[in-house]
Amino acid sequence: MSVLKSIINANKRGEQKGIFAVCSAQVLVLRAALRHAAQSGSPLLIEATANQVNQHGGYTGMTAKDFIAFVYGLADTEGLAREQLVFGGDHLGPVAWKHLPPEAAMAEAEALVRSFVEAGFEKIHLDTSMACHGEQEPLGDALIARRAARLCKVAEDAANGRAISYVVGTEVPPPGGVASLHALEVTPVPAIETTVSAHQQAFLAAGLDESVWQRVIALVVQPGVEFGHSDVHQYDSSLLECQRRFIRSQPNLVYEAHSTDYQLPEHYPALVADHFAILKVGPALTFALREALFALDHIEALLVPVCERAGLRALCEDKMLSDPGFWRSFYTDPHEREWQLGFSYSDRIRYYWPELSLAIDKLLQNLSKPIPLPLISQYLPLQYPKVLRGQLPAIALELVLDHITQVLEPYANACCLSTKKG
């Protein structure tokens, strides 16, 4: 039995078991997650999105095969056994080509799914919820389901007998958060029932037998968690009694919760107990990365001569202003834009880190010797007690990785997957 299926079955039995998915291709985020998994002995689900990684390279420049090789290399460095890794494809569908007519976009989506499965990804989120060129939103459940079944058939053909796990759903939140939380509502049970029925019928019509449907492990629904630029909609378990009853009646299904970033720590165990057994996290991890790097930028200004500084924060701002493609449609209020560019929960800055990798390396190298304790207390107070106790070296790289790990800990505690004591 696969790791994912074992966790799903335990959650269905009422055990406090789940798994979180690290949705990032950023090297320091991945190193932190891999190190954490190595120390805890737990499985680690890493997911790549269609925008990050695809058959044309995505914004990371990596194909699905490249991405797995990249993560394996980092895992070897961090001492994590490759067997602990599970790879998932997130938002696999026409999202990166929705500017094209439907058939052209779906042809690209087919090639995308095929490349992920052939590379060795085990969990595939079939996301066909977005309208393509000339279509009106929202798309109907039947059309979304037919397209999902079409992609599932491609995946099955490419799997060559391997058992792939699938995630489906028609109410998929946009990656990276939303601009407004005012209209946020929990997905009602009738809509969930319609989604399940539409996909079952579409799978059958596409010639996929019942055994394939049994490997659909999760539904994406809206549990009432989301984040905007400066606010977070926190989870309220009391609103989901009907949703809990419904999913308990479905033998093989749990819920998958997207946009769980920035929730209070106590909400993650509640989500898992309510059968949101797969928790997605991404922007909160790169947000923490940005926090740590900007803190180090302040420290660098105090310790390093001007001519030797990386000047990362200034470079970030210059790069974002000169190339606004990744944030222009998100940060639309000119009065708010100045702070949103660097500090929004949407964290559009994450798209610029690949081009700033040399500056990050220089910053970390400039602060590779022990940093004075008062500066750590001032700029990285969460790491300060660990440094005092001798649990954490006072050097830049270790401080950054630890700050990212602070985001992972509540997820890991809620999912109860650690195999190591103490």
C-alpha positions in Angstrom: 0.0 0.0 0.0 1.3 3.5 -0.9 2.2 6.0 1.8 -0.6 8.3 0.7 -3.2 5.5 0.7 -2.1 4.4 4.2 -2.5 7.9 5.6 -5.9 8.4 3.9 -7.1 5.1 5.3 -6.0 6.0 8.8 -7.7 9.3 8.6 -10.9 7.7 7.4 -10.8 5.4 10.5 -10.8 8.5 12.6 -7.1 8.6 13.5 -5.3 12.0 13.7 -3.4 11.3 10.6 -2.8 13.6 7.5 0.0 14.8 5.3 1.0 18.3 4.3 2.2 19.2 0.8 5.1 21.5 0.3 4.2 23.4 -2.8 7.5 25.2 -3.7 10.5 24.9 -6.0 12.6 27.3 -4.0 15.9 25.7 -3.0 16.0 27.0 0.6 12.4 26.1 1.2 13.0 22.6 -0.1 16.2 22.2 2.0 14.3 23.2 5.1 11.5 20.8 4.4 13.9 17.9 3.5 16.0 18.5 6.6 12.8 18.5 8.8 11.7 15.3 7.3 15.1 13.7 7.8 15.0 14.7 11.5 11.4 13.5 12.1 11.6 10.4 10.0 8.3 11.3 8.3 7.3 11.0 4.7 7.4 14.3 2.8 5.0 15.2 0.0 6.5 17.8 -2.4 4.4 19.3 -5.1 5.2 21.2 -8.3 2.6 23.4 -10.0 2.0 23.6 -13.7 3.4 27.2 -13.7 6.6 26.3 -11.9 7.4 23.1 -13.8 6.1 21.9 -17.1 7.1 20.4 -20.4 8.4 23.8 -21.6 10.4 24.5 -18.3 7.9 26.7 -16.5 9.2 29.7 -14.6 11.8 27.6 -12.9 13.2 26.3 -16.1 12.6 22.7 -15.0 10.7 19.9 -16.6 9.0 17.3 -14.3 12.0 15.0 -14.7 14.4 17.8 -13.9 12.4 18.7 -10.8 12.6 15.2 -9.3 16.4 15.0 -10.0 16.8 18.4 -8.4 14.9 17.4 -5.2 16.7 14.1 -5.0 20.0 15.9 -5.1 18.9 18.2 -2.3 17.6 15.2 -0.3 21.0 13.5 -0.6 22.6 16.6 0.8 20.2 16.9 3.7 20.4 13.2 4.6 16.8 12.3 3.7 16.2 8.8 2.2 14.7 9.0 -1.2 12.1 6.5 -0.2 10.6 9.1 2.2 9.7 11.4 -0.7 6.3 11.5 -2.4 6.0 13.8 -5.5 2.7 15.4 -6.5 1.7 17.6 -9.4 -0.4 20.6 -8.4 -3.0 22.3 -10.6 -2.2 20.1 -13.6 -4.4 21.2 -16.4 -4.7 24.1 -18.8 -3.9 26.8 -16.3 -0.6 27.9 -17.9 -2.3 28.0 -21.3 -5.7 29.3 -20.5 -5.0 32.2 -22.9 -5.3 29.6 -25.8 -8.5 28.2 -27.2 -9.8 25.2 -25.3 -8.5 22.4 -27.5 -5.1 23.9 -27.8 -4.9 24.5 -24.0 -6.1 20.9 -23.3 -3.5 19.5 -25.7 -0.8 21.3 -23.7 -2.4 20.0 -20.5 -2.3 16.4 -21.8 1.4 16.8 -22.6 1.9 18.3 -19.1 0.2 15.4 -17.3 2.0 12.8 -19.4 5.4 14.3 -18.6 4.6 14.3 -14.8 3.5 10.7 -14.7 6.4 9.5 -16.9 8.9 11.4 -14.6 7.6 9.5 -11.6 5.0 11.7 -9.9 2.7 9.6 -7.7 -0.1 12.1 -6.9 -1.8 14.1 -9.6 -4.2 17.0 -9.0 -6.4 17.2 -12.1 -7.4 20.9 -12.2 -9.5 21.8 -15.2 -11.6 24.4 -13.4 -10.4 27.4 -15.3 -11.9 28.9 -18.4 -9.8 29.0 -21.6 -9.9 31.7 -24.3 -13.4 32.4 -25.4 -15.1 30.6 -22.5 -17.1 32.2 -19.7 -16.5 31.5 -16.0 -17.4 29.6 -14.1 -17.3 26.5 -16.1 -20.0 23.9 -15.4 -19.3 20.8 -13.3 -19.9 18.4 -16.2 -17.4 20.2 -18.5 -14.8 20.3 -15.8 -15.3 16.6 -15.0 -15.0 15.6 -18.7 -11.8 17.4 -19.1 -10.4 15.9 -15.8 -11.4 12.4 -17.1 -9.6 13.2 -20.4 -6.4 14.0 -18.5 -6.8 11.1 -16.2 -6.9 8.7 -19.2 -3.7 10.3 -20.4 -2.1 9.7 -17.0 -3.3 6.1 -16.9 -1.8 5.4 -20.3 1.5 7.0 -19.3 1.6 5.2 -15.9 2.3 1.8 -17.6 0.7 -0.1 -14.7 1.8 2.1 -11.8 -1.0 3.1 -9.4 -1.4 6.9 -9.6 -3.4 8.7 -6.9 -5.7 11.5 -8.1 -7.3 14.6 -6.7 -10.3 16.3 -8.3 -12.7 19.1 -7.6 -14.5 22.0 -9.3 -14.2 24.6 -6.6 -10.4 25.1 -6.7 -9.1 28.4 -5.2 -6.6 30.3 -7.3 -2.9 29.7 -6.5 -1.4 32.4 -4.4 -4.4 33.7 -2.5 -7.3 36.1 -3.4 -7.6 39.8 -3.4 -10.8 39.9 -1.3 -12.2 37.5 1.4 -15.6 39.1 1.7 -17.4 36.5 -0.4 -15.6 33.4 1.0 -18.0 30.6 1.7 -17.7 26.9 2.7 -18.5 24.6 -0.2 -22.1 23.3 0.4 -22.7 19.6 0.5 -25.0 19.6 -2.6 -22.2 21.1 -4.6 -19.8 18.5 -3.4 -22.3 15.7 -4.2 -22.6 17.1 -7.7 -18.8 17.2 -8.1 -18.4 13.6 -7.1 -21.3 12.4 -9.3 -20.1 14.4 -12.3 -16.6 13.0 -12.1 -17.7 9.4 -11.6 -19.9 9.6 -14.7 -17.1 11.3 -16.7 -14.6 8.7 -15.7 -17.0 5.9 -16.8 -17.7 7.7 -20.1 -14.0 8.1 -20.8 -13.5 4.3 -20.5 -11.8 4.4 -17.1 -12.8 1.5 -15.0 -13.9 1.5 -11.3 -10.4 0.7 -10.1 -9.2 4.1 -11.4 -12.0 5.9 -9.5 -10.9 4.1 -6.4 -7.6 5.8 -6.7 -9.2 9.3 -6.5 -8.2 9.9 -3.0 -9.3 13.5 -2.4 -11.7 16.3 -3.3 -10.7 20.0 -3.4 -13.4 22.0 -1.6 -13.4 25.4 0.1 -13.2 24.8 3.9 -13.4 28.5 4.7 -9.6 29.1 4.8 -8.0 31.7 2.5 -5.7 34.7 2.6 -5.5 38.0 0.8 -2.9 40.7 0.8 -3.1 41.6 4.4 -5.7 39.4 6.0 -6.4 35.7 6.7 -9.7 33.9 6.9 -9.2 31.5 9.8 -10.8 28.0 10.0 -14.1 27.5 11.8 -14.8 23.8 12.3 -18.3 24.5 13.5 -19.4 25.5 10.0 -18.5 22.1 8.5 -20.7 19.5 10.3 -22.6 18.5 7.1 -19.3 18.3 5.1 -17.8 16.0 7.7 -20.8 13.7 7.6 -20.7 13.6 3.8 -17.0 12.7 3.4 -17.3 10.0 6.0 -19.9 8.3 3.8 -17.4 8.2 0.9 -15.2 5.0 1.3 -12.0 6.2 -0.4 -12.2 10.0 -0.2 -10.9 12.7 2.0 -10.7 16.5 1.4 -7.7 18.4 0.2 -7.4 21.9 1.6 -5.6 24.5 -0.5 -4.5 27.9 0.8 -4.0 26.8 4.4 -1.1 29.2 4.7 -1.0 31.6 7.7 -3.6 29.7 9.8 -3.3 29.8 13.6 -1.5 26.6 14.8 -4.6 25.2 16.5 -6.5 25.1 13.3 -4.3 22.5 11.6 -5.2 19.6 13.9 -8.9 20.6 13.5 -8.6 20.5 9.7 -7.1 17.0 9.9 -9.7 15.8 12.3 -12.4 17.1 10.0 -10.9 14.9 7.2 -9.0 17.6 5.4 -6.2 15.0 5.4 -4.1 16.8 2.8 -3.0 20.3 3.6 -1.3 22.5 1.0 1.3 25.1 2.0 3.4 27.3 -0.3 3.3 31.1 -0.1 3.7 31.0 3.8 7.0 29.2 3.3 8.4 31.7 0.8 7.0 34.4 3.0 9.1 33.1 5.9 12.1 32.9 3.5 11.5 36.5 2.6 11.2 37.5 6.3 14.5 35.9 7.1 16.4 37.3 4.1 15.1 40.8 4.7 16.2 40.5 8.3 19.6 39.4 7.2 19.7 42.4 4.8 19.4 44.7 7.8 22.1 42.8 9.6 24.4 43.0 6.6 24.0 46.8 6.5 25.4 46.9 10.0 28.3 44.4 9.6 29.5 44.6 6.0 31.1 47.5 4.1 28.9 49.1 1.5 31.1 48.0 -1.4 30.8 44.3 -0.3 27.1 44.1 0.5 24.6 42.0 -1.5 21.9 44.7 -1.1 19.2 42.0 -1.6 16.2 44.0 -0.6 17.0 46.9 -2.9 17.7 44.5 -5.7 14.3 42.8 -5.1 12.5 46.1 -5.4 14.3 47.2 -8.5 13.7 43.8 -10.2 10.0 43.8 -9.4 9.5 47.3 -10.6 11.3 46.7 -13.9 9.5 43.4 -14.5 6.0 43.7 -13.1 4.5 40.7 -14.9 4.2 38.5 -11.8 2.4 41.1 -9.6 0.7 43.7 -11.8 -2.7 42.0 -11.8 -2.5 41.3 -8.0 -1.4 44.6 -6.6 -3.8 47.0 -8.3 -4.2 49.7 -5.7 -1.3 52.3 -6.2 -1.7 53.5 -2.6 -1.1 50.0 -1.2 1.5 48.8 -3.8 4.6 50.1 -2.0 4.2 47.8 0.9 2.5 45.0 -0.9 5.5 44.4 -3.3 7.7 43.2 -0.4 5.3 42.2 2.3 1.9 40.9 1.0 0.7 37.5 2.1 0.3 36.7 -1.6 4.1 36.8 -1.7 4.5 37.5 -5.4 8.1 38.2 -4.7 8.7 34.4 -4.8 8.6 34.5 -8.6 11.8 36.7 -8.6 14.0 34.6 -6.3 15.5 32.5 -9.2 16.9 35.6 -10.9 18.2 36.8 -7.5 19.9 33.6 -6.5 23.4 35.1 -6.8 22.5 37.9 -4.5 21.0 35.5 -2.0 24.2 33.4 -2.1 26.3 36.6 -1.6 24.2 37.6 1.4 24.5 34.2 3.0 28.3 34.2 2.3 28.7 37.7 3.8 27.1 36.4 7.0 28.6 33.0 7.1 30.5 33.8 10.3 28.7 34.0 13.7 26.3 37.0 13.9 26.4 39.0 17.1 23.7 37.8 19.4 22.0 41.2 19.9 21.4 41.5 16.2 19.8 38.1 16.1 17.6 39.1 19.0 16.6 42.3 17.1 16.0 40.9 13.7 15.3 37.1 14.1 13.8 36.8 17.6 12.3 33.4 17.0 15.7 32.0 16.4 17.4 33.8 19.3 16.5 31.4 22.1 17.7 28.4 20.0 21.0 30.2 19.4 21.4 30.9 23.1 20.8 27.3 24.0 23.3 26.1 21.4 20.7 24.4 19.3 21.2 26.6 16.3 24.4 28.0 14.8 24.4 31.9 14.6 25.1 31.9 10.9 22.9 33.1 8.1 22.0 29.9 6.3 21.1 28.0 9.4 18.9 30.9 10.7 17.0 31.1 7.4 16.4 27.3 7.3 15.2 27.4 10.9 12.8 30.3 10.2 11.2 28.4 7.3 10.9 25.3 9.5 8.8 27.4 12.0 6.1 27.3 9.4 6.3 23.5 8.9 6.1 22.6 12.6 2.3 23.2 13.1 1.6 21.1 10.0 3.8 18.3 11.1 2.3 18.3 14.6 -1.2 18.2 13.2 -0.5 15.3 10.8 1.2 13.1 13.5 3.6 11.5 11.0 6.9 11.6 12.9 8.5 8.2 13.6 11.2 9.5 15.9 10.8 10.3 19.6 12.1 13.4 21.3 
